[in-house]
Amino acid sequence: MGMKTAISIPDDLFLIAEQTAKRLGLSRSELYRRAIGAFLQRNNDKLVTDTLNEVYDEQAVEDHLDPILLQMQFASLEQEQW
């Protein structure tokens, strides 16, 4: 058994949730658990993606590096013909 909680939702949303739970053969609690789980998963995935994008954003990297160190790193790369 998990934690019990009380929430307030609009009547129309409650009725749709009740109909959906019945149609899927789920209890109200199971429907809410799945819905909250899916919402949290989507938002957690977005948080991870946003964090990775920030970490690997070239401008953010350049802003955090010592300009002399950055210049030395670029100078050490082999020059390639494109």
NUTOR-639907 format. One record per atom (N, C-alpha, C): x, y negated, z; atom name; residue in one letter. Coordinates in pm, 1 decimal. Atoms other than C-alpha are relative to their C-alpha. Layout:
N
<site><xx>X</xx><yy>Y</yy><zz>Z</zz><atom>CA</atom><rest>A</rest></site>
...
This chain:
82
<site><xx>84.4</xx><yy>118.3</yy><zz>0.0</zz><atom>N</atom><rest>M</rest></site>
<site><xx>0.0</xx><yy>0.0</yy><zz>0.0</zz><atom>CA</atom><rest>M</rest></site>
<site><xx>88.1</xx><yy>-123.4</yy><zz>0.0</zz><atom>C</atom><rest>M</rest></site>
<site><xx>-76.4</xx><yy>123.5</yy><zz>9.7</zz><atom>N</atom><rest>G</rest></site>
<site><xx>124.9</xx><yy>-347.3</yy><zz>-79.2</zz><atom>CA</atom><rest>G</rest></site>
<site><xx>-58.6</xx><yy>-109.4</yy><zz>87.1</zz><atom>C</atom><rest>G</rest></site>
<site><xx>44.1</xx><yy>119.1</yy><zz>-71.8</zz><atom>N</atom><rest>M</rest></site>
<site><xx>70.7</xx><yy>-692.8</yy><zz>57.6</zz><atom>CA</atom><rest>M</rest></site>
<site><xx>-136.8</xx><yy>-42.2</yy><zz>-49.8</zz><atom>C</atom><rest>M</rest></site>
<site><xx>131.8</xx><yy>51.7</yy><zz>38.8</zz><atom>N</atom><rest>K</rest></site>
<site><xx>-288.2</xx><yy>-815.8</yy><zz>58.8</zz><atom>CA</atom><rest>K</rest></site>
<site><xx>5.8</xx><yy>-151.1</yy><zz>3.2</zz><atom>C</atom><rest>K</rest></site>
<site><xx>2.9</xx><yy>145.7</yy><zz>7.6</zz><atom>N</atom><rest>T</rest></site>
<site><xx>-355.7</xx><yy>-1173.7</yy><zz>-41.7</zz><atom>CA</atom><rest>T</rest></site>
<site><xx>-135.0</xx><yy>-43.9</yy><zz>-53.8</zz><atom>C</atom><rest>T</rest></site>
<site><xx>123.4</xx><yy>57.3</yy><zz>53.9</zz><atom>N</atom><rest>A</rest></site>
<site><xx>-650.0</xx><yy>-1396.9</yy><zz>-123.2</zz><atom>CA</atom><rest>A</rest></site>
<site><xx>39.2</xx><yy>-114.5</yy><zz>-92.4</zz><atom>C</atom><rest>A</rest></site>
<site><xx>-26.2</xx><yy>107.5</yy><zz>95.2</zz><atom>N</atom><rest>I</rest></site>
<site><xx>-646.9</xx><yy>-1622.8</yy><zz>-427.5</zz><atom>CA</atom><rest>I</rest></site>
<site><xx>-132.6</xx><yy>-57.7</yy><zz>-46.9</zz><atom>C</atom><rest>I</rest></site>
<site><xx>118.1</xx><yy>63.4</yy><zz>57.9</zz><atom>N</atom><rest>S</rest></site>
<site><xx>-893.0</xx><yy>-1863.2</yy><zz>-582.9</zz><atom>CA</atom><rest>S</rest></site>
<site><xx>23.3</xx><yy>-16.4</yy><zz>-149.0</zz><atom>C</atom><rest>S</rest></site>
<site><xx>-6.9</xx><yy>16.9</yy><zz>145.4</zz><atom>N</atom><rest>I</rest></site>
<site><xx>-959.1</xx><yy>-1849.9</yy><zz>-956.0</zz><atom>CA</atom><rest>I</rest></site>
<site><xx>-136.7</xx><yy>-47.2</yy><zz>-47.9</zz><atom>C</atom><rest>I</rest></site>
<site><xx>128.4</xx><yy>45.9</yy><zz>54.1</zz><atom>N</atom><rest>P</rest></site>
<site><xx>-1228.7</xx><yy>-2009.9</yy><zz>-1171.3</zz><atom>CA</atom><rest>P</rest></site>
<site><xx>-93.2</xx><yy>119.0</yy><zz>-26.4</zz><atom>C</atom><rest>P</rest></site>
<site><xx>100.3</xx><yy>-105.3</yy><zz>17.5</zz><atom>N</atom><rest>D</rest></site>
<site><xx>-1551.6</xx><yy>-1810.0</yy><zz>-1199.8</zz><atom>CA</atom><rest>D</rest></site>
<site><xx>9.5</xx><yy>67.6</yy><zz>-136.6</zz><atom>C</atom><rest>D</rest></site>
<site><xx>-4.1</xx><yy>-59.2</yy><zz>134.0</zz><atom>N</atom><rest>D</rest></site>
<site><xx>-1519.0</xx><yy>-1763.2</yy><zz>-1576.2</zz><atom>CA</atom><rest>D</rest></site>
<site><xx>120.2</xx><yy>92.7</yy><zz>-16.1</zz><atom>C</atom><rest>D</rest></site>
<site><xx>-117.3</xx><yy>-85.2</yy><zz>6.5</zz><atom>N</atom><rest>L</rest></site>
<site><xx>-1166.9</xx><yy>-1622.1</yy><zz>-1542.2</zz><atom>CA</atom><rest>L</rest></site>
<site><xx>-22.4</xx><yy>129.0</yy><zz>79.6</zz><atom>C</atom><rest>L</rest></site>
<site><xx>30.8</xx><yy>-116.4</yy><zz>-81.9</zz><atom>N</atom><rest>F</rest></site>
<site><xx>-1284.2</xx><yy>-1388.5</yy><zz>-1265.4</zz><atom>CA</atom><rest>F</rest></site>
<site><xx>-89.4</xx><yy>97.8</yy><zz>-76.2</zz><atom>C</atom><rest>F</rest></site>
<site><xx>92.5</xx><yy>-87.0</yy><zz>74.0</zz><atom>N</atom><rest>L</rest></site>
<site><xx>-1568.4</xx><yy>-1255.8</yy><zz>-1481.3</zz><atom>CA</atom><rest>L</rest></site>
<site><xx>70.3</xx><yy>70.9</yy><zz>-115.6</zz><atom>C</atom><rest>L</rest></site>
<site><xx>-74.9</xx><yy>-62.0</yy><zz>110.0</zz><atom>N</atom><rest>I</rest></site>
<site><xx>-1338.0</xx><yy>-1194.4</yy><zz>-1777.3</zz><atom>CA</atom><rest>I</rest></site>
<site><xx>92.9</xx><yy>107.5</yy><zz>55.8</zz><atom>C</atom><rest>I</rest></site>
<site><xx>-89.4</xx><yy>-98.1</yy><zz>-61.8</zz><atom>N</atom><rest>A</rest></site>
<site><xx>-1090.6</xx><yy>-1016.6</yy><zz>-1547.4</zz><atom>CA</atom><rest>A</rest></site>
<site><xx>-79.4</xx><yy>123.9</yy><zz>42.9</zz><atom>C</atom><rest>A</rest></site>
<site><xx>83.5</xx><yy>-112.8</yy><zz>-41.5</zz><atom>N</atom><rest>E</rest></site>
<site><xx>-1370.4</xx><yy>-799.0</yy><zz>-1404.8</zz><atom>CA</atom><rest>E</rest></site>
<site><xx>-38.8</xx><yy>86.4</yy><zz>-119.7</zz><atom>C</atom><rest>E</rest></site>
<site><xx>39.3</xx><yy>-72.6</yy><zz>120.8</zz><atom>N</atom><rest>Q</rest></site>
<site><xx>-1490.6</xx><yy>-704.6</yy><zz>-1753.7</zz><atom>CA</atom><rest>Q</rest></site>
<site><xx>118.9</xx><yy>74.3</yy><zz>-59.1</zz><atom>C</atom><rest>Q</rest></site>
<site><xx>-120.2</xx><yy>-61.5</yy><zz>55.7</zz><atom>N</atom><rest>T</rest></site>
<site><xx>-1136.2</xx><yy>-633.0</yy><zz>-1869.4</zz><atom>CA</atom><rest>T</rest></site>
<site><xx>43.3</xx><yy>119.9</yy><zz>83.0</zz><atom>C</atom><rest>T</rest></site>
<site><xx>-37.0</xx><yy>-111.0</yy><zz>-88.8</zz><atom>N</atom><rest>A</rest></site>
<site><xx>-1057.1</xx><yy>-416.0</yy><zz>-1566.4</zz><atom>CA</atom><rest>A</rest></site>
<site><xx>-93.1</xx><yy>118.7</yy><zz>-23.4</zz><atom>C</atom><rest>A</rest></site>
<site><xx>98.5</xx><yy>-106.8</yy><zz>22.0</zz><atom>N</atom><rest>K</rest></site>
<site><xx>-1377.9</xx><yy>-217.1</yy><zz>-1621.0</zz><atom>CA</atom><rest>K</rest></site>
<site><xx>24.3</xx><yy>68.4</yy><zz>-134.7</zz><atom>C</atom><rest>K</rest></site>
<site><xx>-22.3</xx><yy>-55.2</yy><zz>134.1</zz><atom>N</atom><rest>R</rest></site>
<site><xx>-1309.3</xx><yy>-175.6</yy><zz>-1993.7</zz><atom>CA</atom><rest>R</rest></site>
<site><xx>125.1</xx><yy>87.4</yy><zz>-4.5</zz><atom>C</atom><rest>R</rest></site>
<site><xx>-125.7</xx><yy>-74.9</yy><zz>-0.9</zz><atom>N</atom><rest>L</rest></site>
<site><xx>-954.0</xx><yy>-53.3</yy><zz>-1922.8</zz><atom>CA</atom><rest>L</rest></site>
<site><xx>1.4</xx><yy>112.5</yy><zz>103.7</zz><atom>C</atom><rest>L</rest></site>
<site><xx>4.8</xx><yy>-103.2</yy><zz>-102.8</zz><atom>N</atom><rest>G</rest></site>
<site><xx>-1061.7</xx><yy>170.7</yy><zz>-1636.7</zz><atom>CA</atom><rest>G</rest></site>
<site><xx>98.9</xx><yy>-26.1</yy><zz>113.5</zz><atom>C</atom><rest>G</rest></site>
<site><xx>-94.0</xx><yy>38.3</yy><zz>-105.3</zz><atom>N</atom><rest>L</rest></site>
<site><xx>-847.2</xx><yy>-20.2</yy><zz>-1387.7</zz><atom>CA</atom><rest>L</rest></site>
<site><xx>-74.5</xx><yy>-63.0</yy><zz>116.6</zz><atom>C</atom><rest>L</rest></site>
<site><xx>54.5</xx><yy>74.9</yy><zz>-112.3</zz><atom>N</atom><rest>S</rest></site>
<site><xx>-917.0</xx><yy>-148.3</yy><zz>-1042.2</zz><atom>CA</atom><rest>S</rest></site>
<site><xx>35.6</xx><yy>-146.9</yy><zz>-20.6</zz><atom>C</atom><rest>S</rest></site>
<site><xx>-30.7</xx><yy>142.5</yy><zz>6.6</zz><atom>N</atom><rest>R</rest></site>
<site><xx>-920.7</xx><yy>-525.3</yy><zz>-1000.5</zz><atom>CA</atom><rest>R</rest></site>
<site><xx>144.4</xx><yy>-24.1</yy><zz>43.8</zz><atom>C</atom><rest>R</rest></site>
<site><xx>-136.3</xx><yy>17.8</yy><zz>-50.5</zz><atom>N</atom><rest>S</rest></site>
<site><xx>-599.3</xx><yy>-501.5</yy><zz>-798.3</zz><atom>CA</atom><rest>S</rest></site>
<site><xx>104.0</xx><yy>42.0</yy><zz>-103.6</zz><atom>C</atom><rest>S</rest></site>
<site><xx>-95.0</xx><yy>-48.4</yy><zz>100.8</zz><atom>N</atom><rest>E</rest></site>
<site><xx>-425.1</xx><yy>-298.8</yy><zz>-1069.2</zz><atom>CA</atom><rest>E</rest></site>
<site><xx>7.5</xx><yy>-96.7</yy><zz>-117.3</zz><atom>C</atom><rest>E</rest></site>
<site><xx>-0.2</xx><yy>97.7</yy><zz>108.7</zz><atom>N</atom><rest>L</rest></site>
<site><xx>-529.4</xx><yy>-547.5</yy><zz>-1337.6</zz><atom>CA</atom><rest>L</rest></site>
<site><xx>81.6</xx><yy>-122.8</yy><zz>38.7</zz><atom>C</atom><rest>L</rest></site>
<site><xx>-74.8</xx><yy>117.7</yy><zz>-44.8</zz><atom>N</atom><rest>Y</rest></site>
<site><xx>-394.8</xx><yy>-839.1</yy><zz>-1134.3</zz><atom>CA</atom><rest>Y</rest></site>
<site><xx>148.2</xx><yy>31.8</yy><zz>15.8</zz><atom>C</atom><rest>Y</rest></site>
<site><xx>-141.2</xx><yy>-39.2</yy><zz>-12.6</zz><atom>N</atom><rest>R</rest></site>
<site><xx>-71.8</xx><yy>-650.2</yy><zz>-1055.3</zz><atom>CA</atom><rest>R</rest></site>
<site><xx>67.6</xx><yy>0.5</yy><zz>-137.2</zz><atom>C</atom><rest>R</rest></site>
<site><xx>-57.6</xx><yy>-6.5</yy><zz>134.9</zz><atom>N</atom><rest>R</rest></site>
<site><xx>-14.3</xx><yy>-582.5</yy><zz>-1424.3</zz><atom>CA</atom><rest>R</rest></site>
<site><xx>12.2</xx><yy>-138.3</yy><zz>-62.7</zz><atom>C</atom><rest>R</rest></site>
<site><xx>-3.1</xx><yy>134.6</yy><zz>58.9</zz><atom>N</atom><rest>A</rest></site>
<site><xx>-101.6</xx><yy>-937.3</yy><zz>-1527.6</zz><atom>CA</atom><rest>A</rest></site>
<site><xx>110.6</xx><yy>-83.9</yy><zz>62.5</zz><atom>C</atom><rest>A</rest></site>
<site><xx>-104.8</xx><yy>76.8</yy><zz>-67.6</zz><atom>N</atom><rest>I</rest></site>
<site><xx>126.0</xx><yy>-1094.0</yy><zz>-1267.4</zz><atom>CA</atom><rest>I</rest></site>
<site><xx>137.0</xx><yy>54.5</yy><zz>-37.5</zz><atom>C</atom><rest>I</rest></site>
<site><xx>-126.8</xx><yy>-60.7</yy><zz>39.2</zz><atom>N</atom><rest>G</rest></site>
<site><xx>402.3</xx><yy>-845.6</yy><zz>-1350.3</zz><atom>CA</atom><rest>G</rest></site>
<site><xx>42.2</xx><yy>-42.2</yy><zz>-139.3</zz><atom>C</atom><rest>G</rest></site>
<site><xx>-30.8</xx><yy>40.8</yy><zz>137.5</zz><atom>N</atom><rest>A</rest></site>
<site><xx>381.2</xx><yy>-928.0</yy><zz>-1721.7</zz><atom>CA</atom><rest>A</rest></site>
<site><xx>39.4</xx><yy>-147.4</yy><zz>-5.1</zz><atom>C</atom><rest>A</rest></site>
<site><xx>-30.7</xx><yy>142.9</yy><zz>-4.0</zz><atom>N</atom><rest>F</rest></site>
<site><xx>379.9</xx><yy>-1302.1</yy><zz>-1649.5</zz><atom>CA</atom><rest>F</rest></site>
<site><xx>140.3</xx><yy>-23.1</yy><zz>55.4</zz><atom>C</atom><rest>F</rest></site>
<site><xx>-131.9</xx><yy>16.6</yy><zz>-61.4</zz><atom>N</atom><rest>L</rest></site>
<site><xx>684.0</xx><yy>-1275.6</yy><zz>-1422.7</zz><atom>CA</atom><rest>L</rest></site>
<site><xx>111.0</xx><yy>52.7</yy><zz>-90.0</zz><atom>C</atom><rest>L</rest></site>
<site><xx>-99.9</xx><yy>-55.8</yy><zz>90.8</zz><atom>N</atom><rest>Q</rest></site>
<site><xx>870.7</xx><yy>-1055.8</yy><zz>-1671.5</zz><atom>CA</atom><rest>Q</rest></site>
<site><xx>29.4</xx><yy>-96.8</yy><zz>-113.4</zz><atom>C</atom><rest>Q</rest></site>
<site><xx>-18.4</xx><yy>96.2</yy><zz>109.8</zz><atom>N</atom><rest>R</rest></site>
<site><xx>813.4</xx><yy>-1303.0</yy><zz>-1955.2</zz><atom>CA</atom><rest>R</rest></site>
<site><xx>77.2</xx><yy>-122.4</yy><zz>47.2</zz><atom>C</atom><rest>R</rest></site>
<site><xx>-66.6</xx><yy>119.8</yy><zz>-49.6</zz><atom>N</atom><rest>N</rest></site>
<site><xx>921.3</xx><yy>-1595.8</yy><zz>-1742.9</zz><atom>CA</atom><rest>N</rest></site>
<site><xx>141.3</xx><yy>29.1</yy><zz>47.1</zz><atom>C</atom><rest>N</rest></site>
<site><xx>-134.9</xx><yy>-37.6</yy><zz>-40.1</zz><atom>N</atom><rest>N</rest></site>
<site><xx>1221.9</xx><yy>-1411.5</yy><zz>-1602.2</zz><atom>CA</atom><rest>N</rest></site>
<site><xx>88.2</xx><yy>14.6</yy><zz>-123.7</zz><atom>C</atom><rest>N</rest></site>
<site><xx>-74.9</xx><yy>-13.1</yy><zz>125.4</zz><atom>N</atom><rest>D</rest></site>
<site><xx>1331.2</xx><yy>-1321.0</yy><zz>-1956.9</zz><atom>CA</atom><rest>D</rest></site>
<site><xx>35.0</xx><yy>-137.4</yy><zz>-55.6</zz><atom>C</atom><rest>D</rest></site>
<site><xx>-25.0</xx><yy>134.9</yy><zz>48.7</zz><atom>N</atom><rest>K</rest></site>
<site><xx>1297.4</xx><yy>-1687.6</yy><zz>-2054.3</zz><atom>CA</atom><rest>K</rest></site>
<site><xx>107.7</xx><yy>-66.8</yy><zz>84.2</zz><atom>C</atom><rest>K</rest></site>
<site><xx>-101.0</xx><yy>57.9</yy><zz>-87.7</zz><atom>N</atom><rest>L</rest></site>
<site><xx>1502.5</xx><yy>-1792.4</yy><zz>-1751.7</zz><atom>CA</atom><rest>L</rest></site>
<site><xx>138.4</xx><yy>53.4</yy><zz>-34.5</zz><atom>C</atom><rest>L</rest></site>
<site><xx>-128.6</xx><yy>-60.5</yy><zz>37.1</zz><atom>N</atom><rest>V</rest></site>
<site><xx>1778.6</xx><yy>-1547.2</yy><zz>-1846.8</zz><atom>CA</atom><rest>V</rest></site>
<site><xx>47.1</xx><yy>-56.4</yy><zz>-133.0</zz><atom>C</atom><rest>V</rest></site>
<site><xx>-35.6</xx><yy>53.1</yy><zz>131.7</zz><atom>N</atom><rest>T</rest></site>
<site><xx>1771.9</xx><yy>-1664.3</yy><zz>-2208.6</zz><atom>CA</atom><rest>T</rest></site>
<site><xx>44.6</xx><yy>-145.4</yy><zz>9.9</zz><atom>C</atom><rest>T</rest></site>
<site><xx>-36.6</xx><yy>140.7</yy><zz>-15.5</zz><atom>N</atom><rest>D</rest></site>
<site><xx>1777.9</xx><yy>-2031.3</yy><zz>-2109.2</zz><atom>CA</atom><rest>D</rest></site>
<site><xx>135.4</xx><yy>-14.4</yy><zz>68.0</zz><atom>C</atom><rest>D</rest></site>
<site><xx>-127.9</xx><yy>5.8</yy><zz>-70.1</zz><atom>N</atom><rest>T</rest></site>
<site><xx>2067.1</xx><yy>-1968.0</yy><zz>-1870.8</zz><atom>CA</atom><rest>T</rest></site>
<site><xx>114.2</xx><yy>38.4</yy><zz>-92.9</zz><atom>C</atom><rest>T</rest></site>
<site><xx>-103.7</xx><yy>-41.4</yy><zz>94.7</zz><atom>N</atom><rest>L</rest></site>
<site><xx>2267.2</xx><yy>-1780.3</yy><zz>-2135.3</zz><atom>CA</atom><rest>L</rest></site>
<site><xx>22.3</xx><yy>-106.2</yy><zz>-106.9</zz><atom>C</atom><rest>L</rest></site>
<site><xx>-14.6</xx><yy>106.1</yy><zz>99.6</zz><atom>N</atom><rest>N</rest></site>
<site><xx>2196.2</xx><yy>-2052.1</yy><zz>-2391.1</zz><atom>CA</atom><rest>N</rest></site>
<site><xx>79.7</xx><yy>-116.4</yy><zz>57.3</zz><atom>C</atom><rest>N</rest></site>
<site><xx>-73.8</xx><yy>109.4</yy><zz>-63.7</zz><atom>N</atom><rest>E</rest></site>
<site><xx>2324.7</xx><yy>-2310.9</yy><zz>-2145.7</zz><atom>CA</atom><rest>E</rest></site>
<site><xx>147.8</xx><yy>36.2</yy><zz>15.8</zz><atom>C</atom><rest>E</rest></site>
<site><xx>-138.4</xx><yy>-44.0</yy><zz>-19.9</zz><atom>N</atom><rest>V</rest></site>
<site><xx>2637.2</xx><yy>-2107.5</yy><zz>-2069.9</zz><atom>CA</atom><rest>V</rest></site>
<site><xx>76.8</xx><yy>-3.8</yy><zz>-131.3</zz><atom>C</atom><rest>V</rest></site>
<site><xx>-70.9</xx><yy>-11.8</yy><zz>126.9</zz><atom>N</atom><rest>Y</rest></site>
<site><xx>2721.8</xx><yy>-2055.6</yy><zz>-2436.0</zz><atom>CA</atom><rest>Y</rest></site>
<site><xx>-18.3</xx><yy>-119.8</yy><zz>-92.9</zz><atom>C</atom><rest>Y</rest></site>
<site><xx>18.0</xx><yy>120.2</yy><zz>79.9</zz><atom>N</atom><rest>D</rest></site>
<site><xx>2617.4</xx><yy>-2397.5</yy><zz>-2563.2</zz><atom>CA</atom><rest>D</rest></site>
<site><xx>135.6</xx><yy>-68.1</yy><zz>-18.1</zz><atom>C</atom><rest>D</rest></site>
<site><xx>-132.9</xx><yy>56.2</yy><zz>27.5</zz><atom>N</atom><rest>E</rest></site>
<site><xx>2928.7</xx><yy>-2539.9</yy><zz>-2734.8</zz><atom>CA</atom><rest>E</rest></site>
<site><xx>19.5</xx><yy>-136.5</yy><zz>64.9</zz><atom>C</atom><rest>E</rest></site>
<site><xx>-15.1</xx><yy>133.8</yy><zz>-56.3</zz><atom>N</atom><rest>Q</rest></site>
<site><xx>2863.4</xx><yy>-2894.7</yy><zz>-2622.1</zz><atom>CA</atom><rest>Q</rest></site>
<site><xx>16.3</xx><yy>7.4</yy><zz>151.3</zz><atom>C</atom><rest>Q</rest></site>
<site><xx>-11.7</xx><yy>-14.4</yy><zz>-145.2</zz><atom>N</atom><rest>A</rest></site>
<site><xx>2815.9</xx><yy>-2786.1</yy><zz>-2261.6</zz><atom>CA</atom><rest>A</rest></site>
<site><xx>138.1</xx><yy>50.8</yy><zz>37.7</zz><atom>C</atom><rest>A</rest></site>
<site><xx>-134.2</xx><yy>-52.3</yy><zz>-26.9</zz><atom>N</atom><rest>V</rest></site>
<site><xx>3141.9</xx><yy>-2588.7</yy><zz>-2276.8</zz><atom>CA</atom><rest>V</rest></site>
<site><xx>102.5</xx><yy>-111.0</yy><zz>-15.9</zz><atom>C</atom><rest>V</rest></site>
<site><xx>-94.7</xx><yy>108.2</yy><zz>24.0</zz><atom>N</atom><rest>E</rest></site>
<site><xx>3327.4</xx><yy>-2883.7</yy><zz>-2424.3</zz><atom>CA</atom><rest>E</rest></site>
<site><xx>-7.7</xx><yy>-106.1</yy><zz>109.5</zz><atom>C</atom><rest>E</rest></site>
<site><xx>16.6</xx><yy>101.2</yy><zz>-104.7</zz><atom>N</atom><rest>D</rest></site>
<site><xx>3183.6</xx><yy>-3118.3</yy><zz>-2161.1</zz><atom>CA</atom><rest>D</rest></site>
<site><xx>65.4</xx><yy>42.0</yy><zz>131.0</zz><atom>C</atom><rest>D</rest></site>
<site><xx>-52.7</xx><yy>-49.3</yy><zz>-126.5</zz><atom>N</atom><rest>H</rest></site>
<site><xx>3317.0</xx><yy>-2896.1</yy><zz>-1881.8</zz><atom>CA</atom><rest>H</rest></site>
<site><xx>148.7</xx><yy>34.2</yy><zz>-5.9</zz><atom>C</atom><rest>H</rest></site>
<site><xx>-141.8</xx><yy>-32.6</yy><zz>12.8</zz><atom>N</atom><rest>L</rest></site>
<site><xx>3666.2</xx><yy>-2833.9</yy><zz>-2018.8</zz><atom>CA</atom><rest>L</rest></site>
<site><xx>84.9</xx><yy>-126.6</yy><zz>2.3</zz><atom>C</atom><rest>L</rest></site>
<site><xx>-98.4</xx><yy>108.0</yy><zz>3.6</zz><atom>N</atom><rest>D</rest></site>
<site><xx>3966.1</xx><yy>-3053.7</yy><zz>-1966.1</zz><atom>CA</atom><rest>D</rest></site>
<site><xx>31.5</xx><yy>-27.7</yy><zz>-146.5</zz><atom>C</atom><rest>D</rest></site>
<site><xx>-22.6</xx><yy>31.0</yy><zz>142.0</zz><atom>N</atom><rest>P</rest></site>
<site><xx>4011.6</xx><yy>-3238.0</yy><zz>-2298.8</zz><atom>CA</atom><rest>P</rest></site>
<site><xx>136.5</xx><yy>45.5</yy><zz>-50.8</zz><atom>C</atom><rest>P</rest></site>
<site><xx>-133.9</xx><yy>-42.3</yy><zz>42.2</zz><atom>N</atom><rest>I</rest></site>
<site><xx>4385.0</xx><yy>-3160.3</yy><zz>-2310.2</zz><atom>CA</atom><rest>I</rest></site>
<site><xx>4.1</xx><yy>151.4</yy><zz>-16.2</zz><atom>C</atom><rest>I</rest></site>
<site><xx>5.4</xx><yy>-145.7</yy><zz>9.3</zz><atom>N</atom><rest>L</rest></site>
<site><xx>4323.0</xx><yy>-2790.6</yy><zz>-2242.1</zz><atom>CA</atom><rest>L</rest></site>
<site><xx>-77.6</xx><yy>41.6</yy><zz>-124.3</zz><atom>C</atom><rest>L</rest></site>
<site><xx>80.7</xx><yy>-30.6</yy><zz>118.6</zz><atom>N</atom><rest>L</rest></site>
<site><xx>4054.5</xx><yy>-2784.4</yy><zz>-2511.7</zz><atom>CA</atom><rest>L</rest></site>
<site><xx>81.8</xx><yy>-23.2</yy><zz>-127.2</zz><atom>C</atom><rest>L</rest></site>
<site><xx>-83.3</xx><yy>30.4</yy><zz>116.9</zz><atom>N</atom><rest>Q</rest></site>
<site><xx>4293.0</xx><yy>-2947.0</yy><zz>-2761.8</zz><atom>CA</atom><rest>Q</rest></site>
<site><xx>108.7</xx><yy>106.2</yy><zz>-17.0</zz><atom>C</atom><rest>Q</rest></site>
<site><xx>-103.6</xx><yy>-102.8</yy><zz>6.9</zz><atom>N</atom><rest>M</rest></site>
<site><xx>4565.8</xx><yy>-2694.9</yy><zz>-2675.8</zz><atom>CA</atom><rest>M</rest></site>
<site><xx>-57.1</xx><yy>133.3</yy><zz>-47.9</zz><atom>C</atom><rest>M</rest></site>
<site><xx>62.2</xx><yy>-125.4</yy><zz>43.3</zz><atom>N</atom><rest>Q</rest></site>
<site><xx>4324.2</xx><yy>-2404.1</yy><zz>-2722.5</zz><atom>CA</atom><rest>Q</rest></site>
<site><xx>-25.9</xx><yy>-2.2</yy><zz>-150.1</zz><atom>C</atom><rest>Q</rest></site>
<site><xx>25.4</xx><yy>8.9</yy><zz>143.7</zz><atom>N</atom><rest>F</rest></site>
<site><xx>4219.7</xx><yy>-2524.5</yy><zz>-3067.2</zz><atom>CA</atom><rest>F</rest></site>
<site><xx>129.6</xx><yy>3.7</yy><zz>-79.1</zz><atom>C</atom><rest>F</rest></site>
<site><xx>-129.2</xx><yy>2.3</yy><zz>69.1</zz><atom>N</atom><rest>A</rest></site>
<site><xx>4581.2</xx><yy>-2586.0</yy><zz>-3164.5</zz><atom>CA</atom><rest>A</rest></site>
<site><xx>63.0</xx><yy>138.6</yy><zz>-6.9</zz><atom>C</atom><rest>A</rest></site>
<site><xx>-59.4</xx><yy>-133.7</yy><zz>-2.1</zz><atom>N</atom><rest>S</rest></site>
<site><xx>4672.2</xx><yy>-2227.4</yy><zz>-3074.3</zz><atom>CA</atom><rest>S</rest></site>
<site><xx>-67.9</xx><yy>96.8</yy><zz>-97.2</zz><atom>C</atom><rest>S</rest></site>
<site><xx>70.2</xx><yy>-87.1</yy><zz>94.7</zz><atom>N</atom><rest>L</rest></site>
<site><xx>4419.3</xx><yy>-2081.3</yy><zz>-3321.3</zz><atom>CA</atom><rest>L</rest></site>
<site><xx>67.1</xx><yy>-5.2</yy><zz>-136.5</zz><atom>C</atom><rest>L</rest></site>
<site><xx>-55.4</xx><yy>-5.5</yy><zz>134.9</zz><atom>N</atom><rest>E</rest></site>
<site><xx>4541.4</xx><yy>-1967.3</yy><zz>-3660.6</zz><atom>CA</atom><rest>E</rest></site>
<site><xx>-89.8</xx><yy>-81.0</yy><zz>-93.8</zz><atom>C</atom><rest>E</rest></site>
<site><xx>75.5</xx><yy>75.2</yy><zz>100.5</zz><atom>N</atom><rest>Q</rest></site>
<site><xx>4439.8</xx><yy>-2193.8</yy><zz>-3945.5</zz><atom>CA</atom><rest>Q</rest></site>
<site><xx>-43.8</xx><yy>96.8</yy><zz>-109.9</zz><atom>C</atom><rest>Q</rest></site>
<site><xx>52.5</xx><yy>-87.4</yy><zz>105.3</zz><atom>N</atom><rest>E</rest></site>
<site><xx>4217.2</xx><yy>-2015.5</yy><zz>-4195.0</zz><atom>CA</atom><rest>E</rest></site>
<site><xx>-53.7</xx><yy>-83.5</yy><zz>-114.3</zz><atom>C</atom><rest>E</rest></site>
<site><xx>58.1</xx><yy>63.6</yy><zz>118.1</zz><atom>N</atom><rest>Q</rest></site>
<site><xx>4118.0</xx><yy>-2107.9</yy><zz>-4546.9</zz><atom>CA</atom><rest>Q</rest></site>
<site><xx>-145.6</xx><yy>44.6</yy><zz>-10.6</zz><atom>C</atom><rest>Q</rest></site>
<site><xx>141.3</xx><yy>-35.0</yy><zz>16.0</zz><atom>N</atom><rest>W</rest></site>
<site><xx>3742.1</xx><yy>-2121.7</yy><zz>-4595.1</zz><atom>CA</atom><rest>W</rest></site>
<site><xx>-40.2</xx><yy>-11.6</yy><zz>-141.9</zz><atom>C</atom><rest>W</rest></site>
